[in-house]
Structures are given as structure tokens and as C-alpha cells.
């Protein structure tokens, strides 16, 4: 089967996956953009409780692809896993419309399991559209990443506005319809990405269990059991301290063993070193995203309380301030996509470690810019909206140095037989980062350490202090990566 080409010479399946992922992101970000404010304003949770619930939920969302990737590799195949994930995510959004904390938690459970199947495996399909040495791969992933952020932009403008203006339930409902549209696009366009390997049930997945029931069918049915498990873990989120640490240790063992096994079949021993490099990049990724993901918690509440959001007499809803990130991704994403190819052609493309270092440095500068905003505070102890605009601009350019490059890197560093597992491991680093990010957000907020409600001036001072600390720590991490650039490149054995 030939792999037909479309935009800029990329495989035609890229655009089908682009739009499928775009609408899935409308679903995911549509729920997430409203979650902290819904917890605080509708369910009357305190800032710290809301931050921990948010962190536990988003952490589990990104941990789930470890299971979703593994089950797709072993039983379901990538297309079937994505389909199952999309259905569960749509169900999850509509369950939230029940309006109570219990319906929210059950809905989040379905979203977690669904995202576990969808997220890792659609990225894996993108990687399988390209040959290993295809120079278009980084560019293709960056284009795919633009689709993610168009979805995020729709969510953080339309759904955020509808949810805060007309009622949270309308926002959550729109997010559910977005997922149904993504499912429709993915299924009707399946011929476009049919050249990718591993889409259908695997050999083991096709084995009969009982009558016409195959192992793959059984896996799908048993996936429903994971929904109450996710519900429990959100409610008892302290368990995640041990679970995420245990998963990181386990996945480290699995990846290094896979590298050793792959080396045993090759004359040149490179895979173990590459797996070690992947684990190091996972740790760096955790540091980046734990701080970046303040967008949905501390930065949103900061916008709600200490940012002047008036624009020509209209006050922007606090949740809508999250739209700056996907907006800047769309503006700069295509520029970066072309830039990496141009730099590679002239031999000036920065190494992957240096890209990560530059990304973290820009994230740091974004947090430090709040100190400049503090110099222009108004009588209500609000900084100008421009403060958040510049913060999100720097966070976005930092993200473009790191995130799409990371997705492509995983597909290049990992042996083919564990590509889904490796992608799941990469999303584990996002899981840990989101959970840690929730913990960081508890350091901010509208209450003192003794539980007293802070004044606007005290709250502003608390936010700026925490953001400044994050900025200086990130500068240190960036410098450290730059110093260890060469050893990291050596471990990667030519992967660029």
C-alpha cells in the first residue's frame, strides 16, 4: 500500500489525524479550561483542594497512556484504541452535565481512561506514517502539534466564554460534541492513514476467549472497570505520590530492559544508551511541564483576582486568558516547523538537549516577567493584562522548542516493537508533571498558611513570590542542561 502525500509533501493521513486530534483537544481542553473555576465557584472547593484535584485529574490523564499504549501494542491495535478512547471521552463529558461532584468525578474517570487510549496511540500513528530516516518527521509532528493547539484555541475561547457566561454545563456539553466530531473524522478518513502499521487487532488480540469473544474485545470491556479506579484515585489523591513514583521506576526498568534486548540482536550497541537518554529527557520534561501547567490553576486564579482584564469596556473571562498559549502556538508553529528544516539543511539545527535548555529558559523568563507587571499595578492590586500576554508568549515559544520535538524524539529513540510503550512512558512524565504542578499551585492562592483569607495586596504578593521562585529555579535547570549537552548527545547515538 502506498503512502500518498498531501500538504507540503507529507503523508495524506497527517491531515486526517490533524483534525481528529484537533477536535479531541477541544473536548479535553474544553473541560480543563473550566475545571478549576468550576471547582472553586460552583462546587465551592478551596483553592488548595481545587489545585490538588486538578493536578490529580490531569496527572491521571497523562498516566493513562502507559496502559493505553501497552494494550494497543499487545491487543487492540492503534486505530481501535483511538476509537475506544474517543467514545469514552465523549461519554465522560456528558456525565459531567449531571451537575454534582459525583457526576464530575465519574465523568473525569471516563475522560482519563478514554484519553489513555486516544492520546498515545494517535501520536504513534503519526510516527508510523514516516520512515525512520525521513527528514519530514519533525516538521510533520510540528504540523500535528498545530492541530492540537487549534483545538485548544477553540476550547479556550468559545467553550471558556460559553461556560463562564452562560453556565458551566453548556461549556462541558460543547466539549462532548467536539469529541464526537473528532471520532467521526477519524473513522471516515481511515483510508488516508491505512498505510501505517499495527492499526487493527494484533495476532494475540484476535485469539478467541469464549465463542466469538476475542481477547481484544475483552480488553475493551474490562477497560470500563478502570473508570471507578480513576474516580477513587482522584478522591484519594495522596495515593498518587506512591503510584506515580512506582510507575516511573517500573517504566525505567521496562525501557532499559527493552534497550538491552534490542542490543542483543544488533552488532552495534546503542539502544540501552538511548533508553537512558529518554529517561533523562523525561525528568527534564517533568520540570518544564510542572511549571508550564500552572496555566490551568494558579495562573487562571491569578488572572481572576489580580489581573486587569478590561478591554475597551469588556472584561475578558478569567478562563479565556488561557487562549494566549494556543493562539501563539498557531502564529509561531508553522514558522518553527519551517525553521527546523531550514536549520537542518544548513547544519545549524540545535541539538535536542539544547532545544530543551532554550525552552526551559524561556519558560523561566515568562514567570520572571510578572515582576515587571508588578511595577504597573492599579489601585485594585491588579497587574496589566499585557503581563499575562508576554508571560504566555514566552511560555509558548519555550513550548515550541520542547514539546513537538519531544514527541518526535521518542519515536526515534525507541525500538519499533515498543513504540507504543515508549510513547506511554513519555506521557508518564507529563502525568508526574501535572500532579506536581497541582502541588506547586497549592503554594499560591487566596489563603494564608493559617487559613485566613488574604487581601488583594497579600494575594498578589504571594503569587509574584512563587512565580519568581519558579523562574529562578528554571534558569538553573536550563544552565545545567547546557553544561551536559555533549554527554547527552553521546547517549543518543546520532539521533537528532
Order of alpha helices (4+ residues) and beta strands (2+ residues): alpha-alpha-alpha-alpha-alpha-alpha-alpha-beta-beta-alpha-alpha-alpha-alpha-alpha-beta-beta-beta-alpha-alpha-alpha-beta-alpha-alpha-alpha-alpha
